[in-house]
Amino acid sequence: MTLTENLVDILVSTKYEDIPDDVREIARQVCLDGIGVMIAGAGEPLGLGRIVFEYTKELGGSPTSSLICGNFKSNALNAAYANGCLAHALDFDNTWWPLNHPTSPTLPAILAIAERDKSPGTEIIRAVTLAFEVQGRMRVASAAIDAGTGFHKPGVSGLMGAVTASGILLQLDKPEFLRAIGIGGSRAGSISTNTGTMTKSSHSGHAARMGVECATLARLGWTANQDMLGKGGFFELFYGAENVELDLFLQDFAKPFRMANPGVGFKKHPANYFTHRPIDAAIKLATDYDLHAEDIDSVIVDFPTFHYVDRPEPESGLDGKFSVQYATTVALLDRKVKVATFSDKRRFAEDVKALLPRVHLNMLDDIPRSFQDCHAVVRVKTKKGKELVERCDKPRGMWGLPLTRDERLAKFRDCCEFALPNGHIGKVIELVEKLESLDNITELMDIIRMGRAHTPE
């Protein structure tokens, strides 16, 4: 049998009952975190949510699936795209190792189909879990790819995750699933050079929409290559043959599920994950030493050689999500990093403009570049001549250092604070935490569709 056939056999034969309890729990956590991030993403400071909603209204479509905080419905394709953009708008969606964004391309597709078709919560858990596993195994097989370069992962592995999830919810049989994956091979792509712009967020939106499209076309009989994932196909094209160990793709697939081991990274800050170490170190320095802007002469951040986040003068608040210099600056000034940190208003505030030129990135080849193994050191020189130093090896929320339930719920509530009434926030938490018991997600989607797209100051 071919590699793609072997994968599809696993997907169609894995039932909800085959998923261990601890994995189901993480799947529920993923759903709640993803919904919260989409709610917050609707109020992205540069107006991404507004544009997405206006664009979707122009497209029209039968009103079957909700746009989160959009106060209207469209068809499943359009809702998946819009909510996928919201899910990645703030770079607040979760990630894991090898680096990937497994939720933003997949959960929007799942919600769009599940709402339309009234899928039960058990199938949603199954779709989330297997979509994560496919993406995780794809990244294990392509772990040598240079992070932050070439194709952006949500449009590649993320798209195949969305195809997986959509195929499961549409109950594709083996021939249909093979065709869906084959169609997906001609829908994948996304360019990392769009980082720092709204287009980066659309990589997740496009992947979610294409997941729905591929599964739908396959069910209707649309033909495609039957071994898209095999030798000479998808992996080698998008990752490069020199970066792929194809044998690792299905090796130990779901044994255990990668959602549980190594686990999922739930982001504590709405910024590129490589900035989290300097953020955590800077916040600790500012808090421990009660630092204020007038105390700081200069700052050096020791960091691995990684040019992707070397942006000494980010062009916008959104671009600042990918700037170690900017993230460190605002962490020192504000002692916290939140959604409003990456507005143009904060980026071009006078205190930021004064300190940012004095924050320098010192990239060192002897610091491992791998996200799993790297560290960051923030060195603050005060105007009194003291040097204050803080090192961060692992950011809070990273796999192996998980956020507590209280911390995860605090993040969710922060995302929803101005978008939903407090009673509705509690109801969403209740519904998602008992997701498997739901016959459908109509009540959940009715609540989050009617939220308010709030742009924080």
C-alpha angles and dihedrals in degrees: 000000000000125000092251091049091052090051094048092049088057093046097050094043098047109096131192089256090060092063113093120236094248091054092049089053092053090047089057090048090051091052094050094046091047093050091049092050091050091051091051091042091061087071097046104162098239093053103259092143093051092051093047092051093047091047092050092050089054090053093054117193137166109299101244105121132047129243104218110245087353095106092221143071134234133173120299094260094054095042091051091052095046096045091044089057090049091049093060099030095100099032084237096122119112127265140183146188127326085034114269140137100232102170108046096062095041114034093058090055091047094050093046094053096037093053093047096045097035092237116187122249092249091063091048090055090048092049094048093047097049093042088055092047094052092050092045094051091046089055093046088056091048100036092128092068112115108253116239096018136095115358118015110239101233089063093050116030088015092057091052088049089054091048089051094049094045092048091052094050091046088050094232117190122226099275091045093049091050089053093047091055090046091053089047090061089066094046099052128104144092130170121236092210087077089070110129094035136086089255091072089063091051090063088075092042092051091047092051093048093046091050089059092043096049094049092045094049091046091053089052091053103262109160129229143154110305097214104039092151096049130101114310092017140087101340097051094044098050101031103026123248092257090060099049133089098183094186089067094062097083098017107122090351107188091354086136110356108247089226086074100030119063082002135211127296112227108200118234094191128045096238142087108303094238089064093057096083095055089042093054092045093048094048091050092050094048091048099042094047098031090236122190130187092259090056096058123089100170142337132215122193115201106211142158118270099273115140094186091084097034099109110141093177110029111201095222142003088265091053087052090070086074098044120095088193094055095041091052091047096054092041089057093045100042103024087222138059120217141155094281090054088080099051120113087242092064095037093058098036114130096246091052093047089051098050103032096075089055094055109091130190113222107194112200126193092209092065108085111250094211110106090223093057108027129101138193132220122201115203118191120192110201125213087249090062100255122136115217117193134192128173126200119197100172127016119227112265095033117131106278090028101058127184113250120248089256091053092048092049090047089055091049092049091048090052091051101034098111098020101061135030112254092250091055091050090056092046092053090051090050094049096047094045089057095037096137091060093057119102088203140347099242094118092047094050093045089059099046094041090061096050121119119252098233123191108203122221 
